[in-house]
Amino acid sequence: MTTLPTRTLGRTGREVTIVGLGTWQLGADWGEVDDAQAAGVLHAALDAGVTFLDTADVYGDGRSEQRIAAILDERGRPDDVVVATKVGRRADPHVPEAFTLEALRGWTDRSRRNLGVDRLDLVQLHCPPTPVFGDERVFDALDTLVDEGALAAYGVSVETRAEALTAIARPGVASVQIILNPLRMAPVDDVLPAARAAGVGIIVRVPLASGLLSGRYTRATTFPADDHRNYNRHGEAFDVGETFAGVPFEVGIDAAEEFAGLAPEGSTPAQLALRWILDQEGVTTVIPGARSVEQVAGNVAAATLPALDPDLVAALRDLYDRTARPHVHERW
């Protein structure tokens, strides 16, 4: 097993590898991933030394959580692996009033069953309605669940910087999960400094802008009907910022082509994107997804690459300013 660099995950106090594994694709919404494929990805990540897995109760209606539990059982439940899940998107309707202690207890109990644990390592509110971030009763309920031993710590997954800043100011919030990548740079300006000052962990999702920054797509690329890059391209199902980081597809394709040309010799565009994220002070871990063993290996390799040259960093900022910034910077 490789020893990967680790950082402390905010107020959880747990050490996690700086490259983790996002497992949305192991549940649903990225095309079909069968049990064998999912097992291969999870084993490859754990074999590579990854100690942070991120999932949610709605990824395949619990399938992602259950697949993680099965693999961890096979491996004897290693003590150093931290599993973060998310709750709240099962609320129907998805309104602030749905986030009661009773509902949160029900969701977390279900995740405990799916993951096969008595106590969840980290539970994150899953991009709840904005008023939830200012509702004392919701965070009192989460404190109650910590006191009861159902979860060790809680955090939030956010859509906007304003939501992140509200959450960071709360003393019980251990971590914030947010979108950050070379096509979505705004959190560097305010969220990361605030998190550093408060001792809150930052978990970065959508690091490759839904695959755009891998350099594998063209304007002619199509996606399966059950892939959110098809059905949510304009925000039809959930926040459009979750798909291609909110950058219009054609704009993103052109930016990604230029981005790929900036990758240092010996590294891939995806590794350049991940390394840029890891170089941002305040980031704890980044959680790229993977659908193959090869993708896992490529992502993990970014953890041991050297920091980017300042001239390259400046070139990436210029690319962002010219392409994605007008579409995303103020919106999220």
Residue frames relative to the residue before (quaternion, step in Angstrom):
aa qw qx qy qz dx dy dz
M 1.0000 0.0000 0.0000 0.0000 0.00 0.00 0.00
T 0.4224 -0.6994 0.5216 0.2456 3.56 -0.98 0.90
T 0.3197 -0.7035 0.5937 0.2245 3.56 -1.15 0.65
L 0.1350 -0.8086 0.5716 0.0357 3.56 -0.49 1.23
P 0.5936 -0.5543 0.4281 0.3965 3.60 -1.14 0.49
T 0.1546 -0.7884 0.5901 0.0795 3.56 -1.10 0.71
R 0.1178 -0.7450 0.6486 0.1015 3.53 -1.36 0.33
T 0.5395 -0.6210 0.4582 0.3367 3.57 -1.20 0.49
L 0.3566 -0.7503 0.5217 0.1944 3.56 -0.78 1.06
G 0.7713 -0.4159 0.2173 0.4299 3.51 0.21 1.36
R 0.8367 -0.2117 0.1713 0.4751 3.51 -1.05 -0.86
T 0.4713 0.6350 -0.4751 0.3859 3.61 1.21 0.15
G 0.3261 -0.7581 0.4937 0.2743 3.57 1.11 -0.70
R 0.5515 0.6185 -0.3936 0.3979 3.60 1.27 -0.04
E 0.3758 -0.6908 0.5705 0.2369 3.54 -1.14 0.69
V 0.0115 0.7923 -0.6093 0.0307 3.59 -0.89 0.94
T 0.5673 -0.5928 0.4427 0.3617 3.55 -1.16 0.54
I 0.5543 -0.6523 0.4095 0.3156 3.55 -1.04 0.80
V 0.6999 0.2553 -0.2389 0.6228 3.58 1.29 -0.21
G 0.0964 -0.7862 0.6099 0.0258 3.55 -0.74 1.11
L 0.4428 -0.6496 0.5264 0.3238 3.55 -1.22 -0.54
G 0.2370 -0.7304 0.6255 0.1384 3.53 -0.89 1.01
T 0.1758 -0.8406 0.5097 0.0525 3.58 -0.85 0.94
W 0.2160 0.7702 -0.5598 0.2162 3.59 1.09 0.63
Q 0.6961 0.4975 -0.2833 0.4333 3.56 0.84 -0.99
L 0.6268 0.5271 -0.3459 0.4579 3.62 1.18 -0.32
G 0.6776 0.4462 -0.2964 0.5040 3.57 1.29 -0.03
A 0.7469 -0.2941 0.2607 0.5363 3.56 0.69 -1.10
D 0.7764 0.4568 -0.2685 0.3414 3.50 -1.49 -0.14
W 0.6957 0.3817 -0.2877 0.5363 3.59 1.26 0.30
G 0.6541 -0.4257 0.3129 0.5413 3.58 1.22 0.40
E 0.6845 -0.5174 0.3360 0.3884 3.56 -1.29 0.25
V 0.0119 0.7449 -0.6666 0.0239 3.55 -1.03 0.94
D 0.2348 -0.8089 0.5209 0.1388 3.61 -0.40 1.17
D 0.7404 -0.4351 0.2767 0.4313 3.57 -1.31 0.23
A 0.6694 0.5067 -0.3087 0.4470 3.58 0.91 -0.89
Q 0.6471 0.5133 -0.3105 0.4705 3.57 1.00 -0.85
A 0.6581 0.5039 -0.3066 0.4680 3.58 0.94 -0.90
A 0.6494 0.5145 -0.3174 0.4614 3.59 0.94 -0.85
G 0.6410 0.5344 -0.3233 0.4461 3.57 0.99 -0.82
V 0.6546 0.5076 -0.3070 0.4686 3.57 0.98 -0.85
L 0.6804 0.4886 -0.2971 0.4584 3.59 0.85 -0.94
H 0.6575 0.4945 -0.3161 0.4725 3.60 0.90 -0.85
A 0.6451 0.5275 -0.3298 0.4436 3.59 0.94 -0.85
A 0.6558 0.5061 -0.3160 0.4626 3.59 0.94 -0.85
L 0.6957 0.4639 -0.2816 0.4706 3.58 0.83 -0.94
D 0.6201 0.5334 -0.3377 0.4657 3.59 1.06 -0.71
A 0.6766 0.4941 -0.2826 0.4672 3.57 1.11 -0.73
G 0.6125 -0.5864 0.3384 0.4081 3.59 1.26 -0.09
V 0.3996 0.7163 -0.4825 0.3072 3.62 1.26 0.08
T 0.1009 -0.8195 0.5630 0.0342 3.58 -0.86 0.95
F 0.6983 0.4046 -0.2861 0.5166 3.61 1.20 0.26
L 0.0264 -0.7843 0.6185 -0.0399 3.55 -0.72 1.18
D 0.1382 -0.7956 0.5878 0.0489 3.56 -0.87 1.00
T 0.0569 0.7982 -0.5942 0.0818 3.56 -0.84 1.01
A 0.1934 -0.7601 0.5988 0.1621 3.60 -1.26 -0.32
D 0.5966 -0.6090 0.3922 0.3454 3.53 -1.17 0.60
V 0.6991 0.4587 -0.2785 0.4726 3.60 1.18 -0.40
Y 0.4873 0.6390 -0.4628 0.3741 3.63 1.17 0.02
G 0.8107 -0.1063 0.0104 0.5757 3.54 -0.11 1.35
D 0.5528 -0.6357 0.3775 0.3845 3.59 1.14 0.67
G 0.7854 -0.2933 0.1406 0.5267 3.57 1.02 0.83
R 0.4656 0.7050 -0.4367 0.3090 3.60 1.24 -0.24
S 0.6448 0.5208 -0.3324 0.4500 3.60 0.95 -0.82
E 0.6489 0.5085 -0.3194 0.4673 3.59 0.91 -0.88
Q 0.6803 0.5014 -0.2912 0.4483 3.57 0.89 -0.94
R 0.6411 0.5120 -0.3297 0.4671 3.58 1.01 -0.74
I 0.6227 0.5234 -0.3369 0.4741 3.59 1.02 -0.75
A 0.6526 0.5233 -0.3197 0.4450 3.59 0.88 -0.92
A 0.6539 0.5277 -0.3214 0.4366 3.59 0.91 -0.90
I 0.6899 0.4679 -0.2884 0.4710 3.59 0.91 -0.88
L 0.6452 0.5038 -0.3347 0.4667 3.60 0.95 -0.76
D 0.6096 0.5348 -0.3514 0.4679 3.59 1.06 -0.66
E 0.6328 0.5375 -0.3267 0.4516 3.58 0.96 -0.86
R 0.7521 0.4043 -0.1924 0.4835 3.55 1.04 -0.84
G 0.5644 -0.6485 0.3685 0.3537 3.57 1.25 0.25
R 0.5058 -0.6920 0.3993 0.3252 3.57 1.17 0.58
P 0.1001 -0.8328 0.5422 0.0494 3.62 0.47 1.15
D 0.5262 -0.6883 0.4150 0.2776 3.56 -0.90 1.01
D 0.7098 0.4955 -0.2779 0.4163 3.59 1.03 -0.71
V 0.5735 0.5970 -0.3857 0.4073 3.61 1.22 -0.14
V 0.1678 -0.7708 0.6116 0.0603 3.55 -0.84 1.10
V 0.1188 -0.7813 0.6108 0.0488 3.58 -0.83 1.03
A 0.1121 -0.7784 0.6166 0.0365 3.55 -0.71 1.12
T 0.0548 -0.7825 0.6185 0.0457 3.56 -0.89 0.89
K 0.3115 -0.7398 0.5690 0.1790 3.55 -1.32 0.13
V 0.0944 -0.7929 0.6012 0.0294 3.57 -1.10 0.72
G 0.5762 0.6168 -0.4425 0.3029 3.52 -1.31 0.38
R 0.6481 0.5276 -0.3382 0.4327 3.57 1.09 -0.55
R 0.5557 0.5873 -0.4042 0.4277 3.59 1.25 -0.05
A 0.4685 0.6767 -0.4440 0.3543 3.58 1.26 -0.20
D 0.0554 0.7884 -0.6079 0.0770 3.59 -0.84 1.00
P 0.4229 -0.3249 -0.8015 0.2705 1.52 -0.74 2.39
H 0.5238 -0.6314 0.4821 0.3075 3.54 -1.26 0.56
V 0.2767 0.7587 -0.5208 0.2768 3.55 0.33 1.33
P 0.6733 -0.5205 0.3279 0.4102 3.61 -1.16 0.50
E 0.6496 0.5581 -0.3216 0.4039 3.57 1.00 -0.83
A 0.5872 0.6068 -0.3610 0.3958 3.59 1.23 -0.38
F 0.6513 0.5535 -0.3083 0.4175 3.60 1.19 -0.49
T 0.1671 0.7944 -0.5497 0.1972 3.53 0.55 1.28
L 0.6594 -0.4758 0.3830 0.4382 3.57 -1.28 0.24
E 0.6409 0.5325 -0.3314 0.4426 3.60 0.93 -0.84
A 0.6798 0.4815 -0.2919 0.4699 3.58 0.90 -0.92
L 0.6617 0.5046 -0.3109 0.4591 3.59 0.89 -0.90
R 0.6339 0.5133 -0.3341 0.4722 3.58 1.03 -0.75
G 0.6561 0.5161 -0.3146 0.4519 3.58 0.95 -0.82
W 0.6714 0.4911 -0.3032 0.4649 3.57 0.92 -0.88
T 0.6931 0.4644 -0.2955 0.4654 3.57 0.86 -0.88
D 0.6039 0.5401 -0.3646 0.4589 3.61 1.06 -0.62
R 0.6424 0.5165 -0.3220 0.4656 3.58 0.99 -0.81
S 0.6651 0.4907 -0.3048 0.4732 3.59 0.94 -0.83
R 0.6084 0.5401 -0.3554 0.4603 3.59 1.05 -0.67
R 0.6525 0.4951 -0.3138 0.4802 3.58 1.01 -0.79
N 0.6621 0.5162 -0.3118 0.4449 3.58 0.88 -0.93
L 0.7516 0.3921 -0.2029 0.4900 3.57 0.96 -0.90
G 0.4206 -0.7500 0.4350 0.2672 3.57 1.28 -0.08
V 0.5766 0.5691 -0.3809 0.4456 3.58 1.05 0.78
D 0.4912 -0.6330 0.5096 0.3135 3.54 -1.27 0.44
R 0.7965 0.1316 -0.0455 0.5883 3.56 1.07 -0.79
L 0.3618 -0.7338 0.5397 0.1983 3.55 -0.84 1.04
D 0.5210 -0.6610 0.4429 0.3090 3.60 -0.95 0.88
L 0.7838 -0.1075 0.1296 0.5977 3.56 0.88 -1.00
V 0.0936 -0.7713 0.6288 0.0293 3.55 -0.86 1.04
Q 0.1219 -0.7969 0.5905 0.0379 3.56 -0.83 1.03
L 0.4430 -0.6211 0.5652 0.3141 3.56 -1.04 0.74
H 0.3359 -0.7999 0.4765 0.1422 3.56 -0.68 1.16
C 0.7528 -0.3875 0.2082 0.4897 3.55 0.16 1.35
P 0.0709 0.8312 -0.5460 0.0774 3.58 0.65 1.11
P 0.6805 -0.4285 0.3586 0.4740 3.60 -1.26 0.08
T 0.6435 -0.5890 0.3315 0.3592 3.57 -0.97 0.88
P 0.6471 0.5336 -0.3605 0.4081 3.69 0.85 -0.74
V 0.5414 0.6338 -0.4027 0.3781 3.61 1.16 -0.48
F 0.6365 0.5618 -0.3383 0.4060 3.59 1.00 -0.76
G 0.7321 0.3884 -0.2304 0.5100 3.58 1.20 -0.43
D 0.5496 0.6356 -0.3752 0.3914 3.59 1.29 0.09
E 0.3792 -0.7550 0.4925 0.2090 3.58 -0.39 1.25
R 0.6304 0.5709 -0.3468 0.3956 3.59 0.98 -0.79
V 0.6245 0.5416 -0.3447 0.4448 3.59 1.05 -0.73
F 0.7157 0.4391 -0.2578 0.4779 3.57 0.87 -0.93
D 0.5672 0.5460 -0.3804 0.4852 3.59 1.19 -0.44
A 0.6419 0.5227 -0.3181 0.4621 3.58 1.01 -0.81
L 0.6517 0.4999 -0.3134 0.4765 3.57 0.98 -0.80
D 0.6151 0.5283 -0.3409 0.4758 3.59 1.04 -0.73
T 0.6296 0.5383 -0.3292 0.4533 3.58 1.01 -0.79
L 0.6732 0.4944 -0.2972 0.4626 3.58 0.94 -0.86
V 0.5965 0.5230 -0.3570 0.4933 3.58 1.16 -0.56
D 0.6640 0.5111 -0.3031 0.4539 3.58 0.89 -0.94
E 0.6832 0.4835 -0.2779 0.4715 3.58 1.09 -0.74
G 0.5120 -0.6781 0.4010 0.3424 3.58 1.25 -0.21
A 0.4446 0.6995 -0.4579 0.3215 3.60 1.23 0.23
L 0.7918 0.0566 -0.0311 0.6073 3.56 1.18 -0.55
A 0.4775 -0.6873 0.4774 0.2678 3.52 -1.14 0.72
A 0.7894 -0.0615 0.0867 0.6045 3.57 1.08 -0.75
Y 0.1774 -0.7789 0.5871 0.1310 3.54 -1.28 0.31
G 0.0724 -0.7701 0.6333 0.0269 3.49 -1.30 0.55
V 0.3931 -0.6969 0.5422 0.2565 3.54 -1.28 -0.26
S 0.2221 -0.7039 0.6530 0.1698 3.49 -1.29 0.54
V 0.1229 -0.8456 0.5195 -0.0025 3.57 -0.61 1.14
E 0.4087 -0.6666 0.5592 0.2756 3.51 -1.34 0.30
T 0.8197 0.2336 -0.0822 0.5164 3.59 0.89 -0.92
R 0.6148 -0.5427 0.4284 0.3794 3.52 -1.29 0.40
A 0.6155 0.5492 -0.3570 0.4383 3.60 1.00 -0.73
E 0.6383 0.5080 -0.3262 0.4776 3.60 0.98 -0.79
A 0.6397 0.5334 -0.3226 0.4497 3.58 0.96 -0.87
L 0.6838 0.4946 -0.2936 0.4490 3.58 0.85 -0.94
T 0.6189 0.5261 -0.3387 0.4748 3.59 1.07 -0.70
A 0.6815 0.4939 -0.2859 0.4581 3.57 0.92 -0.92
I 0.6342 0.5502 -0.3315 0.4303 3.58 0.94 -0.86
A 0.6578 0.5302 -0.3081 0.4374 3.58 1.08 -0.69
R 0.6014 0.5627 -0.3616 0.4370 3.60 1.24 -0.24
P 0.4702 -0.7296 0.4128 0.2759 3.63 -0.66 1.01
G 0.6949 0.4927 -0.2889 0.4370 3.60 1.11 -0.52
V 0.5592 0.6185 -0.3903 0.3903 3.58 1.23 -0.31
A 0.2720 -0.7997 0.5206 0.1245 3.57 -0.61 1.17
S 0.8210 0.0162 0.0572 0.5678 3.58 1.03 -0.78
V 0.1994 -0.7358 0.6342 0.1286 3.49 -1.34 0.46
Q 0.1736 -0.7613 0.6163 0.1022 3.54 -0.94 0.92
I 0.0622 0.8157 -0.5610 0.1264 3.55 -0.72 1.12
I 0.4997 -0.6237 0.5063 0.3239 3.56 -1.24 0.46
L 0.1566 0.7540 -0.6202 0.1494 3.54 -0.88 1.04
N 0.2848 0.7293 -0.5900 0.1970 3.57 -0.89 0.94
P 0.7120 -0.4726 0.2844 0.4345 3.63 -1.17 0.15
L 0.6813 0.4044 -0.3048 0.5286 3.61 1.28 -0.04
R 0.7393 0.2788 -0.1769 0.5869 3.59 1.31 0.16
M 0.0835 0.8842 -0.4498 0.0947 3.56 0.63 1.19
A 0.4497 0.7537 -0.4323 0.2070 3.61 1.14 -0.41
P 0.6298 0.5593 -0.3744 0.3877 3.69 0.88 -0.70
V 0.5263 0.6297 -0.4149 0.3929 3.60 1.18 -0.39
D 0.6638 0.5608 -0.3027 0.3916 3.57 1.02 -0.82
D 0.8480 0.1161 -0.0150 0.5169 3.59 0.90 -0.88
V 0.6821 0.5060 -0.3138 0.4245 3.61 0.84 -0.89
L 0.6842 0.4925 -0.3085 0.4406 3.60 0.80 -0.92
P 0.6582 0.4829 -0.3410 0.4662 3.66 0.86 -0.74
A 0.6509 0.5127 -0.3248 0.4560 3.61 0.96 -0.79
A 0.6526 0.5101 -0.3162 0.4626 3.58 0.98 -0.81
R 0.6301 0.5306 -0.3340 0.4582 3.59 0.97 -0.82
A 0.6801 0.5051 -0.2909 0.4446 3.56 0.88 -0.96
A 0.7386 0.4191 -0.2227 0.4787 3.58 1.03 -0.77
G 0.4433 -0.6971 0.4567 0.3301 3.58 1.21 -0.26
V 0.4307 0.6857 -0.4593 0.3652 3.56 1.17 0.66
G 0.4394 -0.7023 0.4973 0.2577 3.57 -0.93 0.87
I 0.2068 -0.7555 0.6076 0.1320 3.55 -1.19 0.60
I 0.1213 -0.7612 0.6367 0.0201 3.54 -0.79 1.19
V 0.1959 -0.8129 0.5419 0.0847 3.59 -0.60 1.12
R 0.0845 -0.7869 0.6108 0.0253 3.55 -0.80 1.09
V 0.7929 0.2756 -0.2514 0.4819 3.56 -1.39 0.28
P 0.1663 0.8492 -0.4922 0.0945 3.63 0.97 0.76
L 0.7409 0.3639 -0.2163 0.5214 3.57 1.17 -0.51
A 0.4624 -0.6973 0.4318 0.3368 3.57 1.27 0.40
S 0.6813 -0.5093 0.2578 0.4583 3.54 0.85 1.14
G 0.7561 -0.3932 0.1948 0.4855 3.56 1.06 0.76
L 0.4511 0.6990 -0.4557 0.3166 3.60 1.20 -0.27
L 0.7430 0.4413 -0.2367 0.4441 3.57 0.82 -1.00
S 0.4773 0.6270 -0.4605 0.4087 3.57 1.25 0.24
G 0.4058 -0.7375 0.4496 0.2986 3.57 1.25 -0.43
R 0.5336 0.6728 -0.3791 0.3448 3.59 1.27 0.14
Y 0.7021 0.4863 -0.2661 0.4468 3.60 1.19 -0.33
T 0.1763 -0.7410 0.6375 0.1158 3.53 -1.34 0.47
R 0.7006 -0.4403 0.3351 0.4506 3.56 -1.27 0.06
A 0.6729 0.5035 -0.2874 0.4595 3.60 1.19 -0.52
T 0.4718 0.6928 -0.4396 0.3228 3.60 1.25 -0.19
T 0.1008 -0.7694 0.6282 0.0570 3.56 -1.03 0.85
F 0.2674 -0.7628 0.5738 0.1319 3.56 -1.23 0.54
P 0.6188 -0.5675 0.3814 0.3868 3.62 -1.10 0.58
A 0.6609 -0.5304 0.3615 0.3888 3.54 -1.24 0.49
D 0.7375 0.4080 -0.2315 0.4858 3.61 1.06 -0.72
D 0.5274 0.5966 -0.4115 0.4434 3.57 1.27 0.41
H 0.4784 -0.7014 0.4390 0.2940 3.62 -0.71 1.04
R 0.5847 0.5721 -0.3806 0.4312 3.61 1.19 -0.37
N 0.6261 0.4499 -0.3292 0.5451 3.54 1.35 -0.01
Y 0.8287 0.3237 -0.1553 0.4293 3.57 0.47 -1.23
N 0.7453 0.3541 -0.2368 0.5130 3.64 1.19 -0.20
R 0.2732 0.8115 -0.4916 0.1584 3.58 1.18 0.35
H 0.7718 0.2636 -0.1597 0.5562 3.57 1.14 -0.54
G 0.6444 -0.5595 0.3165 0.4142 3.58 1.20 0.52
E 0.2789 0.8032 -0.4909 0.1900 3.59 1.16 0.49
A 0.7877 0.3340 -0.1581 0.4929 3.61 1.03 -0.77
F 0.7766 -0.0870 0.0793 0.6189 3.60 1.09 -0.71
D 0.7855 -0.3309 0.1936 0.4858 3.58 -1.25 0.01
V 0.4698 -0.7119 0.4496 0.2652 3.56 -0.73 1.07
G 0.5565 0.6262 -0.3847 0.3876 3.57 1.20 -0.39
E 0.6017 0.5656 -0.3535 0.4395 3.59 1.26 -0.35
T 0.7125 0.3929 -0.2289 0.5344 3.59 1.24 -0.37
F 0.8232 -0.0694 -0.0363 0.5623 3.56 -0.53 1.28
A 0.5584 -0.6437 0.3593 0.3805 3.58 1.22 0.66
G 0.6620 -0.5291 0.2947 0.4415 3.57 1.23 0.49
V 0.5255 0.6173 -0.4170 0.4110 3.59 1.27 0.00
P 0.5036 -0.6370 0.4718 0.3437 3.64 -0.81 0.85
F 0.6132 -0.6237 0.3333 0.3519 3.56 -0.85 1.02
E 0.6964 0.4740 -0.2958 0.4504 3.60 0.76 -0.96
V 0.6212 0.5210 -0.3326 0.4818 3.59 1.06 -0.76
G 0.6736 0.5137 -0.2858 0.4480 3.55 0.94 -0.92
I 0.6268 0.5378 -0.3344 0.4539 3.56 1.01 -0.78
D 0.6755 0.4840 -0.2970 0.4704 3.58 0.89 -0.92
A 0.6595 0.4987 -0.3114 0.4684 3.59 0.96 -0.84
A 0.6541 0.5248 -0.3097 0.4480 3.58 0.99 -0.84
E 0.6142 0.5378 -0.3522 0.4577 3.59 1.05 -0.66
E 0.6701 0.4728 -0.2947 0.4904 3.57 0.95 -0.85
F 0.6171 0.5567 -0.3285 0.4487 3.57 1.05 -0.84
A 0.6513 0.5320 -0.3211 0.4354 3.59 0.88 -0.92
G 0.6497 0.5349 -0.3124 0.4407 3.56 1.08 -0.71
L 0.6523 0.5148 -0.3069 0.4641 3.58 1.27 -0.27
A 0.4687 0.6952 -0.4434 0.3169 3.60 1.24 -0.22
P 0.4769 -0.6773 0.4742 0.2984 3.61 -0.80 0.95
E 0.6260 -0.5391 0.4020 0.3949 3.55 -1.16 0.56
G 0.7945 0.2943 -0.2319 0.4779 3.54 -0.91 0.94
S 0.7253 0.3380 -0.2448 0.5475 3.58 1.26 -0.03
T 0.4618 -0.6807 0.5018 0.2676 3.55 -1.20 0.54
P 0.6526 -0.4881 0.3790 0.4385 3.60 -1.20 0.22
A 0.6344 0.5309 -0.3391 0.4480 3.60 0.98 -0.79
Q 0.6621 0.4952 -0.3081 0.4707 3.58 0.96 -0.79
L 0.5999 0.5407 -0.3588 0.4679 3.58 1.08 -0.63
A 0.6565 0.5100 -0.3139 0.4586 3.59 0.92 -0.89
L 0.6821 0.4883 -0.2892 0.4611 3.57 0.88 -0.94
R 0.6592 0.5039 -0.3180 0.4587 3.59 0.96 -0.83
W 0.6047 0.5438 -0.3614 0.4561 3.59 1.02 -0.73
I 0.6542 0.5085 -0.3136 0.4638 3.60 0.93 -0.87
L 0.6917 0.4968 -0.2817 0.4420 3.57 0.84 -0.99
D 0.6366 0.5331 -0.3229 0.4542 3.57 1.18 -0.49
Q 0.5717 0.5937 -0.3907 0.4099 3.62 1.22 -0.23
E 0.4150 -0.7263 0.4900 0.2453 3.58 -0.59 1.13
G 0.7149 0.3943 -0.3142 0.4845 3.55 -0.75 1.07
V 0.5846 0.5523 -0.3786 0.4581 3.60 1.20 -0.36
T 0.2907 -0.7556 0.5629 0.1663 3.57 -0.90 0.94
T 0.7898 -0.1454 0.1576 0.5746 3.55 0.72 -1.10
V 0.2543 -0.7363 0.6076 0.1549 3.54 -1.23 0.55
I 0.2034 -0.8280 0.5191 0.0600 3.59 -0.89 0.92
P 0.0199 -0.8024 0.5963 -0.0147 3.61 0.36 1.16
G 0.4031 -0.6704 0.5596 0.2738 3.54 -1.16 0.61
A 0.0945 -0.7756 0.6194 0.0763 3.53 -1.32 0.14
R 0.2122 -0.7752 0.5839 0.1145 3.54 -1.10 0.77
S 0.7660 0.2397 -0.1534 0.5764 3.59 1.29 0.02
V 0.6382 -0.5147 0.4153 0.3940 3.53 -1.31 0.40
E 0.6380 0.5438 -0.3253 0.4376 3.58 1.01 -0.81
Q 0.6496 0.5031 -0.3225 0.4700 3.59 0.99 -0.78
V 0.6044 0.5461 -0.3562 0.4579 3.59 1.02 -0.72
A 0.6788 0.5029 -0.2971 0.4451 3.58 0.82 -1.01
G 0.6623 0.5099 -0.3085 0.4540 3.57 0.94 -0.84
N 0.6608 0.5078 -0.3062 0.4600 3.56 0.98 -0.86
V 0.6691 0.5118 -0.3017 0.4465 3.57 0.87 -0.96
A 0.6086 0.5827 -0.3513 0.4083 3.59 1.05 -0.75
A 0.5782 0.6010 -0.3795 0.4007 3.60 1.13 -0.55
A 0.5858 0.6114 -0.3641 0.3879 3.59 1.16 -0.55
T 0.7633 0.3582 -0.1891 0.5033 3.58 1.12 -0.59
L 0.4435 0.6693 -0.4742 0.3612 3.58 1.23 0.25
P 0.5433 -0.6086 0.4481 0.3657 3.62 -1.12 0.48
A 0.6361 -0.5087 0.4131 0.4073 3.55 -1.27 0.38
L 0.5551 -0.6416 0.4215 0.3202 3.56 -1.07 0.72
D 0.5644 -0.5961 0.4682 0.3271 3.52 -1.20 0.70
P 0.5738 -0.6232 0.4001 0.3496 3.65 -0.93 0.80
D 0.6308 0.5274 -0.3449 0.4528 3.60 1.01 -0.67
L 0.6397 0.5042 -0.3196 0.4841 3.57 1.06 -0.74
V 0.6232 0.5336 -0.3361 0.4625 3.58 0.98 -0.80
A 0.6559 0.5045 -0.3077 0.4696 3.58 0.96 -0.82
A 0.6411 0.5213 -0.3196 0.4638 3.58 1.02 -0.78
L 0.6468 0.5111 -0.3192 0.4675 3.58 1.02 -0.76
R 0.6409 0.5104 -0.3290 0.4696 3.58 1.01 -0.75
D 0.6356 0.5232 -0.3265 0.4644 3.57 1.00 -0.78
L 0.6366 0.5240 -0.3242 0.4638 3.57 0.98 -0.84
Y 0.6441 0.5191 -0.3134 0.4662 3.57 0.95 -0.88
D 0.6753 0.5151 -0.3009 0.4337 3.57 0.81 -1.01
R 0.7162 0.4649 -0.2501 0.4564 3.58 1.01 -0.82
T 0.7866 0.3513 -0.1575 0.4828 3.60 1.07 -0.66
A 0.8371 0.2531 -0.1209 0.4697 3.58 0.26 -1.25
R 0.5647 0.6653 -0.3862 0.2988 3.57 0.97 -0.84
P 0.6746 0.4987 -0.3404 0.4247 3.66 0.72 -0.84
H 0.7080 0.4766 -0.2546 0.4548 3.60 1.12 -0.60
V 0.8283 0.2782 -0.0974 0.4765 3.61 1.03 -0.68
H 0.5913 0.6595 -0.3827 0.2625 3.57 0.96 -0.81
E 0.7597 0.3588 -0.2071 0.5013 3.60 0.81 -0.89
R 0.6103 0.5940 -0.3566 0.3841 3.59 1.10 -0.58
W 0.8013 0.1952 -0.0895 0.5584 3.58 0.97 -0.86
